[in-house]
C-alpha cells in the first residue's frame, strides 16, 4: 500500500485546515463587512509572495530624513486627505503588501538620540558610528582631526565602484549635508562642509571630497542644493554667492574634469543623460526649497531629480547604487511646521512610486526608510477624518466621520492633532528681563554673589518661562506657516530616539523582518548584490 511521506501529509493537512477555516469564516456574521473582505484579500496577497533571491543589479535607497513611524503616520493621513479621503484608510506607495518591512533601531554608538550623519553612515558602511562623525570608525573622535587617519571606513559606494557599477546621490538638502555626504565622505565633523580647521591635513572638506569622488569615478551623478560651498567667498555665479574662504572654485574644477553642471530648470532639462560625463547639479546656495514654496523658484522637484538620476544611471549594464534623500522633511520638523513637513513627505512618496515604476523587481532592490524620528506627538481622542494639520474633532457616536466640534483641553481651549514635545512653538514664554532678575535676586544666597570691579554683587540672570496656551481656530491651524504648539522651549525641535521603519521590494527584500539595527541595511544591500 502506497504511503505519503510525512512532509506531504503535513502539506495536505495544512491545505485542508486552510480550506476548513475559510469555509468557516464565510459563515461568520462579520463576513459581509468590507473590513473582513479586505482582510481576507490581504492575507491571500501575502500568501502569494515568494522570496526573490535574484542577484540585485541595482540598489536604490530612498531616505525621508526625519520621517519616523510617527511622522509617517501623519504623512499617510495628510496624503489621503489631499486626495479627498478621510485619511486613515490611505496607503502610501511603499505600504502595500508587495513591500517587506521591519523596524530599525537608530541610536549611535555614543548617543541615544541619533544624528543624521551617523544614521546615514551606518547604512553606507555596515557599522554604527560616533555622534557628528561621518564614516569613521569607533576610535575616531568628533572634531579631532588627528583621529581620522586609520579610522576611515570603506563605503558601499566604493564597493559598488569596484564592481563597475555607477553611483548617484540626490537630495533636496545641501549635497554636502549629512545624509547625502554619507555616500562619499569621511570626516571628523559633519559640519566641515566647505572648510576644515587650520592644520588639519588628514582630510579635506566635504565639498572637495565630492569632487574628488567624481574624479575618482566613485560618484557619477550628484544633484541637490549647496552651491555656495563649491564657490569662492563673494563669487557670484548663476545667482549663487560663494562661501569658501580658501578661494577654490569647485564648480570650475568639476567642469575641467568633464562634468556636466546645472543650476536651474533650463540647465537641468538640458543635461545629456545619455552621456557618460558625470553630473554635478546644484540649485540653491543652501538647501533646496520646500515643496510648497518651489513654484516661485527655478529648480526641479524631487520627482524630477529621481527620474533623471535613474535614467542617467541605468545606462550602466553592470548596474548602479542610488541614494535619494527627501532632506527637508527633517528641517520642517525642526521648525515645528507640520504643513511643510508633510508636503515634502508627499513629494517623497511620489518619488518612491516613480522609482518603483521605472525599475524592475527582478533586478532592483528598492529600500525606503528614514534615518531618525522627531519629537512629534499626536493628541487624542480625535474623531475619524480630523484634519491631520487641524484641530482634534470629537468622535461621532452614530456616524463614521468626526462631529466637526473641536475637543477642548482642561484649559477650555481646542488643540491640534499634531504637537511637539519641544520646539519654537512652546507654550511657555520667556518672561521680561526685569522680572527674571527680580526672581533670581530674591532666591539668591548672599554668599553666592560675586563682587564685580566696583564692589557691586553680580546676580546671574537665567530665563524664566511661564504662560498659558493661546486660543486657536481651525483656520489658524491649517495655515501653511503655522507652528505647532510644543511644550519645552527650544530654538529648534529635536530628533528622538524612536524606531523608524524600513520598507523594501526586489531581490532579498524579505531579509527585512522583525526589529533590526540600522547598520543591517548595509548588510542586506551587500548580500543582494553579491548573492549567486
N, C-alpha and C positions, 0 to 999 in steps of 0.2 A: 504494500500500500504506500502510495506517494505521500510524503510528509513535507509540508512547507518548512523552510528554515526559520529559525527564531526571529531573524530581522524582518522577514516577510510577514510573519504573523503579527509582529508589532505594527508594521505599516498598515496591514488590513484592519487591525483593531483601531488605529488612530483614525482611519478613514470612516470606519463605522461609527466611532464616537462622534466625529465631526458632523456626520450626516444626522445622527440622532439628536445632537444638540441643536443643529439648525432646524430640524423638524419641530423640536420642542419650542424653540424660540418664536417660530411663526405663530404659535398658539398663544403667546403671551398677550395680555391686554394692551401692552405698550407697543406691540409690533407694528401698528399702523402709524406710529409717530414718526415724523420726518427725522427727528433726532436718532431714533432707533435704526431707521433705514440707512441713514448716513453712517452711523457707527458700523453697521454690518459691511457697508461698502468699503469703508476704510480698512477694515480687517482683511477683506479679500485682496485689496491692493497690496497690503503689506505682506500677505502670504505669498503673493506672486513675485515678490522681489527675489532676485538672485544675486549672489555676491559677484561683483565684477572684479576679476583677478587679472585683467589685462595689464600690460606694462603701460604706464602713463607716458605719452609723448609730450603732453603739455600739462603744466601746473598753473592754475590761476588762483591766487589768494586775494579775496576781496574783504578788506577790513573797514568796518564802520567804527571809527575812533570814538570811544565813549558810549557805544551802543550796547550796554549790558542787557541782561534779561529784563530789567525794569524799563529802561528806555525803549527797548524793542517792543515791549507791551504797548507803550504809548504810541509808538510808530504804527503798530498794527491797527490801532483804533483810529488814529489820525488819517492814515491812508484809506481805510474803509469809509470813514465819514466824508472824505473828499470825493469818494465815488458814490455817495448817496446812501450808504448803508448806515445802520446804527453803529457799526464799527467793531463790536466784539467778535462778530462772526467772520470777519475778514481773514484771509490767509495771504501772507506775504509770499513772494515768489519762491523763497527758499524754505518755506514752512510746509511744503507739500510732502506726501508720503514717499516720493522718489528721492528725497534727501535723507541721508542718515544724520544723526545728531548726537551730541554729548555736551556735558557741562565742562567748563575749563576753569581751573584754579589759576589766578592771575598774580599771586604775590611774587615779589622779587626776593633775592637771596637775603637781603637785609631790610626789607620793607613789607609790612602787612598790606598797606595800600600801595598799589603799584604806580609806576610811571610808564608812559608810552614807549620810551626808548628801550626799556628792559623787556617789556612785554613783546614788542616787535622783534627785539633781539633774540628772545627765546625761540620765536617762530622761525628765525633765519639761521640759527646756529645749533639748536637742539639742546641748549643748556640755559638755565636761569642765570641772571646776571645781577650786578650790584646797581643800586639806585643811581640814576642820572648818567650812567655809562652807556656806551653802545658797542656791543660786540667785543668786549674784553673779558678775559677770564676772571674768576672769583678772587684772584690775588691782586687785581688792579684796584686802585683807589680813586674815587671821584676827585677830579680837579688836580690830580697829581700826575704830571706828565712823565715823571721818572718811572712810573709803574706800568707804562704802556708796553715797552719792549719785553718780549717773551710772553705776553698775555693776549696777543692778537688771536682771535678765533677765525677758523675757516668758515666762510659764508656759503649758504645754499646757492647764491648766485655764482660764486666762484666754482662750485662743484658742477653747476649746470654748464658753465662755460667750458669746463674740461670735457664735458660730454658733447661739445659742439652745438649746444642749444643757445638760443638768443635769450636776452634778459631785458625786461622792461619794468618801469616803475611810473605810476601815475598817482597824483594826489591833488586834492583841492586845497591842501595846505602848502606851505613852502616846500619845495622839493628837497630842501636840506633839513626839514623838520624831523622829529624823532622817528616816526613810523616809516616814511619813505627812506630816510637815511640808513635805517637798519638793513636795507637791501645791499648797500655797497660800502658803508663807512665803518671805521673803527676809531673810537675817540674816548678820552677820559672825561669829557664833558659834552653832553648833548647840545649845549649852547654855543660851542665853538663852531658856529656855522660859517663865519667869514673871517675868523682870526683865531690864533692860538696865543697863549701867554708868551711874553718875551723870554727867549732862552729855551723854549720847548722845540726840540729838534726831532722828537720821536714820531711826530705826526704833523700833517698839515690840516688846515681847516676842512670842514665837511664839504663846502662847495668845491674846493680844489680836489678833494677825494673823488667827487662825482666825475669831474672832467678827466682825472687820471684813470678812473674806471672805464670811461668811454674810450680813452686812448688805448687802454689795455684790452679792450673788447669784452669787458665784463658787463658793461651796461650798454645796450644798443638803443634804447628808447627811454627818454625821461621827459615828463611833462607835468607841470604844476605851476605853483607860484614861487616867489622868492628871487626875482630878477636882481634886486638891489645887492644881493650877496655875491653876485657874479661880476659886478661892475665897480670901477674905482670910485672912491668918495667924490661926490659932487658931479660926476659924469652924468650927462643926460643922454638917454638913448631910448627911442620909441616911447617916450613919455615916462620912462623909469629914471630914478635917481640912485646912483650907486652909493654903497656904504663901506666899501673895502678901503681900509687905511693903508694897505700895502701897495695900492696903485695897480694891482693886477686886473686885466680885462679878460675874464674867463670866457665871456661870450665870443670875443675875438679869437681866443685860443681854440675854442671848440670849432669855430669856423675854419681855422687854419688846419685843424685835424680832419676836415672834410665833413663835419656835421652840418645837417640842415637845422635851421633855427626858425622859431615862430614866436611872435609877441602879441598877436591879436587874431581875430577870427579870419581875416583875409589871408594872413600868412599861414594860419593853421590849415585852412582849406587848400592852400597852395602846396602843402607838403607832398613830396613824391613818395608815397607809401610803398611803391614798387621798387624803389631804390634801396641799395644796401647801405647807403650812407646813414650813419647814426642820426638820431633826432634829439635835439635839446630845445624844448619849447617852454617858455616862461611868460606868464600872463599878468602878473601883478608885482609890485615892489615887494610885498609880503605875501600873505595868504590870498587865495582867490576869493571872490565874492560869495556870500551866501546865496543859495538858490533863489530866494525871494527878492534879492537885490540885483541879480545878474542881468535882468532885462535892460538895465541902464548902463551896462558895461560892454566892452568889446572883447569878450572871451568865450571860449566854448564851454559846454556843460560837462559834467562828469560822464554822462552817457556818450556825448560826442568823443571825448577823450578815450573812453573804453573801446568804442568802435574802431578808432584809428589805431590804437595800440594793438588790438587783436589782428586787424588787417595787416599791419606792418610786420608783426612778429610771426604770423602764420606762413610767411614766405619760406622760413627755415624748415627744410624737410626733416631735420632732426628734432624739431620742436622748440619749446620756449618755456620760460618761467616769467610770470607777470604778477606783480603785486599792485593792486588798485586800492587807494585809500580815500574814503569819504571823510576827510580830516576835520571838517568844520562842524560836524555833529558835536564833537568834543568841545569846540570853542563856544558854541551857543549854550551848551550845558554849563560851562564855566561862567557864562554871563547870566545864568538863571532865566534864559529866554527860550521857553519851550516851543514857541512858534517856529523860530529859525532852526532849532534842534530837529524838529520833526519834518519840516520842509526839506532840509538837507537829507533827512532819512529817507524820504520818498525818492529823491534822486538816486540815493544809494541802492534802494530796492530795484529801481528801473535799470540801473547799471548791472545788477546781478541777473535780471531777466534777460538783458541783451547778451551778456557774456554766455549765458546758457544757450540762447538761441543761435549764436554764431559758432558754437563748438559742438563736438560730438561726445556723448557719454562714453563712447567706445575707447577714446584715446585721451580725453582731457579730464583731469581731476580738478573740480571746482570746490574751493573751500571758502565758506562765508563765515566770518567771525568778527569779534571785536577784541580790542586789546585790554579794555577795562570798563568798569561801570562808574557811575557818578553817584553823588549823594541825593539822588532824585527819590521822591516818595509819592505815594498815592493815597488820597483821602477816601473815606467811605462815610456812610453806606450809600453810594450813588446808584440811582436808577439806571436801567439799561438805556444805552444811547446818549447818556450825558456827554456833551461835547468834551472831548479829552482836554481841550485847552480852556474850557469854560468852568462855570460853577457846577458844583455837585448837586444834582437834582434828586428829588425824592423818588422813592420806589413806588410804582403803581401797584395797587393791590389787586386790580382786576385785569389790567392790560399788560402789555409787554414793555412798551416804551415808558420812560420816566414821566412824571406828572407835570413837569415844567415849573414846579415850585422848588426854589433852592432850599437845601437844608441849611440850618443855622447852627453855629457853634455855641458854646456856653456864653460867649460874649454877645450873642444876639445878632451876629453878622454872618453872611454867607462865606463860603470858602471854595477855592478851586479844586478840581480833581487832582491836578499836579501841584506839588510843592517841593521844596528842597530843604534838607536838614541845615544847610548853611549857604551863605552867598550874599550878594549885594542887595537882594530883596528882603533882608532880615527885617522883621517887625520890631526889633529892638533898635532904638535910635540913640546915637551918641549925644549926650547932653552938652550944654554950653560949658565953655572953659571955666567960667566963674563958679558955676555950681559944682563942677568937678573939684576945683581947688578947695572950695569950702568943705566939701565932703571929706576930702583927703586930710585936710588940716585938722578937722575935728577928731579924726580917727588916729592921727599920727602921735606916736610917743615922743616926748621932748628929746629923749636920748638918741632917737633915730635921726634927728635933724643935724645936718652938716652945715656949719657956718660957711658962708661964701667969703670973698675977699673983704667985703665991708662988714663982716661980722653978723650979717643977717641970716637966720636959718633958712635953708632951702628945703622946699617940700616937693617931693616928686609928684608930678601930675600924671594920673592914669585915667584913661577914658572910663566913664560910667555910662552904661546902657540901660535904657528902660523904655517903656512905651506900650502902646496898645495897637492892635491891628486896625488899619484903615478900613472903612466900608468899601464895598466893591460891587460893581454891576457886571452883568454878562458882557455888555459892550466893551467895558474896560478890559476885562479878562481876555477877550478874543482879539484885541489889538495886536498887530504884528510886533510891536515894540514892548509889549507888556512883560515886566519882570515878575516871575512867580514869587509869591510870598515864601520866605525862608525863616529859619529860627536863628541860628548862630550867625552873628555878623562877620562876614569875610569880604575882602576885596575881590576875591574870585572863588566861586564854588569849587569844591574839591572832588577828586576822584573818590571812589570807595573800593573796598577790597572784595566786593561780592563776585561771585562767579559770572562768567559770560557763557554764551552758547557758541557752539560750532556746528555748522550745517555743511554737508558735503555730498557730492554725487560724482560718479565716474569711477575709474579704477581705484580699488581699495578704499573707497569711501566708507565701507562697512566697518573699517577699523575704528572709526569714531563711535564710541559706545561707552556709556557709563559716565564717570567723572574722572577727568584726566588732568595732569599737569600741562601747563601751556606749552612747554618745550616738546611735548609729544607730537604736536602738529608737524614740526620739522621731521620727526622720525616717520610719520605716515607718508609725507611727501617723498622722503628719501627712499622708502620702501617701494612706493608706487612707481618711481622712475627706474628702479633697478631690478624689480621683480621679473623673473623669467617664466 
